[in-house]
């Protein structure tokens, strides 16, 4: 949840990312309080499929941009060609893409946390303690993300676009496959493996793109 919010904030803008995260948390709280133990009746697989597919679509788009820009200018990047503010769709003063990405990531991850809390808390007849544990974990990770997010600003934006593309593509693949009934070996442990696979794919595409650009240097500046 925090990784998605920070990644979107670095690329699309902090206002849209934080507002999207806040709205996602608000919806999550309303659902959790309103439904209580009935929360487990929500078809989580359908949510995973829909949200995973959308994140995968966004992630692949950013991954393509990241591969193209890193191949053209290297990992140091070139801020002049990375800026794409003119292509952003703004509604109500917010970058809509950044808002939606943060909202969906926070809502789905939050629902999964709520499912875990309700399931284990109800089974052990300790729902209050389970809720406190889940909320505490979210707060701690959120604080850690807030403390270290400034260091991420030193990373070239081209690399950030590539990294966020890899991140969203990984989560999108994981959730969409789960929504289709796929059971990943080790559950969340499969995430680093999926990420590693997409990193290898990105590295291969960057190498191919650089080889093509070396054959036609003018394309690197087009």
C-alpha positions in Angstrom: 0.0 0.0 0.0 2.7 2.5 1.0 4.9 1.5 -1.9 2.2 2.2 -4.4 1.3 5.6 -2.8 4.9 6.7 -2.7 5.6 5.5 -6.2 2.6 7.3 -7.6 3.3 10.4 -5.6 6.9 10.6 -7.0 5.7 10.3 -10.6 2.2 11.8 -10.7 2.3 14.3 -7.8 1.9 14.0 -4.1 -1.4 15.8 -3.8 -3.3 13.4 -6.1 -1.6 10.4 -4.5 -2.3 11.4 -0.9 -5.9 12.4 -1.6 -6.4 9.1 -3.4 -4.9 7.2 -0.5 -7.1 9.2 2.0 -10.3 8.6 0.1 -9.4 4.9 -0.2 -8.8 4.7 3.6 -12.1 6.5 4.2 -14.0 4.1 2.0 -12.3 1.2 3.7 -13.2 2.5 7.2 -16.8 3.0 6.2 -17.0 -0.6 4.7 -15.3 -2.1 7.7 -17.5 -0.3 10.3 -20.7 -0.8 8.3 -20.2 -4.4 7.4 -18.2 -5.8 10.3 -17.9 -9.5 10.1 -20.1 -9.5 7.0 -17.1 -8.0 5.2 -15.9 -11.6 4.4 -19.0 -12.0 2.1 -17.6 -9.4 -0.4 -16.3 -11.3 -3.5 -12.6 -10.4 -3.0 -11.6 -12.5 -6.1 -13.7 -10.2 -8.3 -12.1 -7.1 -6.8 -8.6 -8.6 -7.3 -9.3 -9.4 -10.9 -10.7 -5.9 -11.8 -8.2 -3.8 -9.8 -5.3 -6.1 -10.8 -6.2 -5.8 -14.5 -6.4 -2.0 -14.2 -3.1 -1.7 -12.4 -1.5 -4.1 -14.9 -2.7 -1.8 -17.7 -1.3 1.3 -16.1 1.9 -0.5 -15.1 2.7 -1.8 -18.6 2.2 1.8 -19.9 4.7 3.2 -17.5 7.0 0.3 -18.0 7.1 1.0 -21.7 7.9 4.7 -21.0 10.6 3.8 -18.5 12.2 1.3 -20.9 12.2 3.8 -23.7 13.7 6.7 -21.7 16.3 4.6 -19.9 17.4 3.1 -23.2 17.7 6.5 -24.8 19.4 8.4 -22.0 20.7 5.8 -19.5 19.9 5.6 -15.8 21.0 9.2 -15.3 17.9 10.2 -17.3 17.1 13.5 -18.9 14.6 15.7 -17.1 13.8 17.6 -20.3 12.3 14.7 -22.1 10.7 13.1 -19.0 8.3 15.9 -18.1 4.9 15.1 -19.5 2.6 17.3 -17.4 0.8 18.4 -20.5 -0.6 14.9 -21.1 -2.1 14.7 -17.6 -5.8 14.7 -17.1 -6.9 16.9 -14.3 -10.3 16.9 -12.6 -11.2 19.0 -9.6 -7.6 20.2 -9.5 -6.1 16.7 -9.2 -4.2 14.5 -11.5 -6.9 11.9 -12.1 -4.5 9.0 -12.9 -2.5 9.4 -9.7 -5.7 9.7 -7.6 -7.2 6.5 -9.1 -4.0 4.5 -8.8 -3.5 5.4 -5.1 -7.2 4.9 -4.3 -7.3 1.4 -5.9 -4.1 0.3 -4.3 -5.0 1.4 -0.9 -8.6 0.1 -1.1 -7.6 -3.4 -2.2 -4.7 -3.8 0.1 -6.8 -2.4 2.9 -9.6 -4.8 2.2 -7.2 -7.7 2.3 -6.0 -6.5 5.7 -9.6 -6.2 6.9 -10.3 -9.7 5.7 -7.3 -11.0 7.7 -8.3 -9.0 10.8 -12.0 -10.2 10.7 -11.1 -13.8 9.9 -8.5 -14.3 12.5 -10.2 -12.1 15.1 -13.5 -13.8 14.8 -11.9 -17.3 14.9 -10.0 -16.5 18.1 -12.9 -14.4 19.5 -10.5 -11.5 19.8 -11.7 -9.1 17.1 -10.7 -6.0 19.0 -7.1 -7.1 19.6 -6.9 -8.2 15.9 -8.1 -4.8 14.7 -5.6 -3.0 16.9 -2.8 -5.2 15.6 -3.8 -4.6 11.9 -4.2 -0.8 12.4 -0.9 -0.6 14.2 0.9 -2.4 11.4 -0.5 0.1 8.8 0.5 3.1 11.0 4.0 1.8 11.5 4.6 1.1 7.8 3.1 4.4 6.9 5.4 6.3 9.3 8.4 4.5 7.9 7.4 5.4 4.3 6.9 9.0 5.3 10.3 9.2 6.9 12.2 7.7 3.9 10.3 9.1 1.0 12.5 12.1 0.7 15.5 10.0 -0.1 13.6 8.7 -3.2 13.5 12.2 -4.6 17.2 11.8 -5.4 16.5 9.0 -7.9 16.4 10.2 -11.5 12.8 10.4 -12.7 13.3 8.1 -15.7 14.4 5.4 -13.3 11.4 6.2 -11.0 9.0 5.8 -14.0 10.6 2.4 -14.8 10.5 1.3 -11.1 6.9 2.3 -10.6 6.0 0.6 -13.9 7.7 -2.6 -12.6 5.9 -2.3 -9.2 2.4 -1.8 -10.7 2.9 -4.5 -13.3 4.0 -6.9 -10.5 1.1 -6.2 -8.2 -1.3 -6.1 -11.2 -0.2 -9.5 -12.4 -0.3 -11.0 -8.8 -3.9 -9.7 -8.1 -5.4 -10.4 -11.5 -4.1 -14.0 -11.5 -5.5 -14.5 -8.0 -8.8 -13.1 -9.2 -8.8 -15.8 -11.9 -8.2 -18.5 -9.3 -4.4 -18.9 -9.5 -2.8 -19.9 -6.3 0.7 -18.6 -6.2 3.4 -20.8 -4.5 4.1 -19.2 -1.1 1.3 -16.6 -1.7 2.9 -13.1 -1.2 6.4 -14.7 -1.4 5.8 -15.0 -5.1 5.8 -11.2 -5.5 9.7 -10.8 -5.5 9.8 -13.6 -8.1 7.3 -11.9 -10.3 9.2 -8.6 -9.9 12.5 -10.3 -10.7 11.0 -11.7 -13.9 9.7 -8.3 -15.0 13.1 -6.8 -14.2 14.8 -9.3 -16.5 12.3 -8.6 -19.2 12.8 -4.8 -18.8 16.6 -5.3 -18.9 16.3 -7.3 -22.1 14.0 -4.7 -23.7 16.4 -1.9 -22.7 19.3 -3.7 -24.2 17.4 -4.3 -27.5 16.2 -0.7 -27.6 19.7 0.7 -27.0 21.1 -1.5 -29.7 18.5 -0.2 -32.1 19.1 3.4 -31.1 22.9 3.0 -31.6 22.1 2.0 -35.2 20.0 5.2 -35.5 21.3 7.8 -33.0 18.7 10.5 -34.2 15.9 8.4 -32.6 17.3 8.9 -29.2 16.5 12.6 -29.4 13.1 12.3 -31.2 
